[in-house]
Amino acid sequence: MKKVAIIGGGYGGLRAIEHLVGNKNITISLFDENSYHYLQTEVYGYIAGRFDLHDVALDLKNWCHGFNSPVEFIQEKVTFINSSEQQIETQNGKYDYDYLIIATGARTNFFSFIDGLDKYGLGVKKLFRSHNFRTSFEELLYNKLEDPKIQGEKFNLAIGGAGLSGVEIAAEMANVIKKHAKSIGESAREIEIFLIDASDTILPGMSPYIIKETGKRLENLEVKVMTKAFIDKVDENKIYFKNGDSLDYTFMIFTGGILANTIDSDLEVETNRIGQYICDENLRLKDNIFTIGDCCQLTNKDGSLLPPTAQTAERSAEYIAKSVSDLILNEPIEPFVGKVDGVFVALGGHYAVGEMFKVIKVKGYLAYLLKKLVTKFYFIGLKLRLNTGFHKRTINEED
Ligand SMILES: Cc1cc2nc3c(=O)[nH]c(=O)nc-3n(C[C@H](O)[C@H](O)[C@H](O)COP(=O)(O)OP(=O)(O)OC[C@H]3O[C@@H](n4cnc5c(N)ncnc54)[C@H](O)[C@@H]3O)c2cc1C
């Protein structure tokens, strides 16, 4: 029996397990510092109050128990990889492995060259940060209802970074405010949403169709889009731009960049400018150490960089699961071939914009339904596994 250890219970880690679990030659251990799988792709709905906690955080122990073959879950932060001893180290101990898959994802890059960003900017790549924003925002709305002193005060929600996550958050927040304007009352008119990016367009790198249709939708939702806007400094209530302008804000969410989560090790590894591991064509850092998802630099067929998405994390995970199984059988392994089948951008409520295989273009309710189908399918798969795991654990405890 070979021991396969996976670090990170995100999109990549879970997909790797699903594809490895039928293999009778291996045992699988999943390590994550958190007890839950965090559905980052749904977080725009959570912070806007459309989804609840149980929609975005699913218990990893129950999920791991949901398989017929055992998958061990160890809730510990991995602090060191000792590749010469084939061991990973946590605060509580050392664990042996034969094959290691690093799927540790990424965190928000609060650029150090923007003074004050780290202190005042809010991120969404960690659940506690999204939760803090949601509760603070709700509290502000509540206070506006209860406290006559702040009724009538205007406030701005600034979102720094108009990539996929920033755009989805801006659109969902704007849509919720618009949709509930009657109930929220005057406060709804007092909230303005600003979407800020240093590039000369929103969604830099995406297709002209997606950019154009997203721009139209944001305009309809009355989101104020600021492009070519270089943030220089942030203080407690103002964002200062390089051109001398400034913007008052009450909340600032920053989604302008990521930094890979890497782990100290005895390996000699290269990383790129955002800290992602640079692996070989088989996504290896060493013969038996692989890396997948946001924590590594992945390339397309044509050599261009793949964007860090759940889709790419899952595709690289499927590839690695096959490679590990082949290696155990002493079979040769093929290089990783990355590609993006399609992109869907959720744009508030029942509206999305999407493009598949570069030729099929959809927008509005149909695009929303297609995006929903993908996420629903993913969610139902997770839920079924959770249910099975939960019942198995309950029965075992009763015994
Ligand atoms: C608002 C938002 C919207 C998005 N929308 C989309 C979308 O529509 N479509 C899409 O494809 N992608 C989308 N993404 C991107 C997508 O969420 C990421 O690309 C995806 O989460 C990457 O998966 P991963 O498995 O590499 O890492 P993650 O999902 O980040 O998982 C990494 C895991 O590793 C664990 N971990 C990290 N370090 C350690 C350690 N040292 N020890 C133990 N555990 C550790 C973490 O706790 C975490 O559970 C969106 C992201 C955001 C923030």
The ligand as a Gaussian input file, in Angstrom:
#p B3LYP/6-31G(d) Opt

LIG

0 1
 C      -15.053000      35.803000      -4.964000
 C      -14.415000      34.710000      -5.810000
 C      -15.112000      34.244000      -6.930000
 C      -14.545000      33.228000      -7.709000
 N      -15.265000      32.779000      -8.782000
 C      -14.772000      31.767000      -9.521000
 C      -15.539000      31.229000     -10.591000
 O      -16.639000      31.689000     -10.894000
 N      -15.016000      30.182000     -11.300000
 C      -13.788000      29.628000     -10.994000
 O      -13.394000      28.651000     -11.654000
 N      -13.035000      30.127000      -9.986000
 C      -13.480000      31.181000      -9.243000
 N      -12.734000      31.679000      -8.192000
 C      -11.355000      31.161000      -7.963000
 C      -11.364000      29.840000      -7.178000
 O      -12.084000      29.974000      -5.986000
 C       -9.930000      29.399000      -6.871000
 O       -9.199000      29.381000      -8.070000
 C       -9.935000      28.001000      -6.226000
 O      -10.427000      28.117000      -4.912000
 C       -8.529000      27.368000      -6.223000
 O       -8.635000      26.079000      -5.673000
 P       -7.406000      25.409000      -4.893000
 O       -7.805000      24.016000      -4.564000
 O       -6.148000      25.621000      -5.638000
 O       -7.237000      26.263000      -3.546000
 P       -8.304000      26.621000      -2.417000
 O       -9.679000      26.369000      -2.839000
 O       -7.930000      28.004000      -1.978000
 O       -7.959000      25.582000      -1.244000
 C       -6.730000      25.588000      -0.564000
 C       -6.901000      24.843000       0.750000
 O       -5.611000      24.637000       1.328000
 C       -5.671000      24.837000       2.739000
 N       -4.310000      25.168000       3.180000
 C       -3.520000      26.188000       2.759000
 N       -2.300000      26.120000       3.359000
 C       -2.327000      25.042000       4.163000
 C       -1.374000      24.448000       5.044000
 N       -0.116000      24.942000       5.189000
 N       -1.727000      23.325000       5.742000
 C       -2.987000      22.807000       5.606000
 N       -3.929000      23.331000       4.790000
 C       -3.594000      24.430000       4.073000
 C       -6.688000      25.964000       2.886000
 O       -7.264000      25.954000       4.185000
 C       -7.721000      25.598000       1.791000
 O       -8.739000      24.781000       2.294000
 C      -13.265000      32.691000      -7.383000
 C      -12.579000      33.162000      -6.242000
 C      -13.134000      34.165000      -5.468000
 C      -12.379000      34.651000      -4.241000

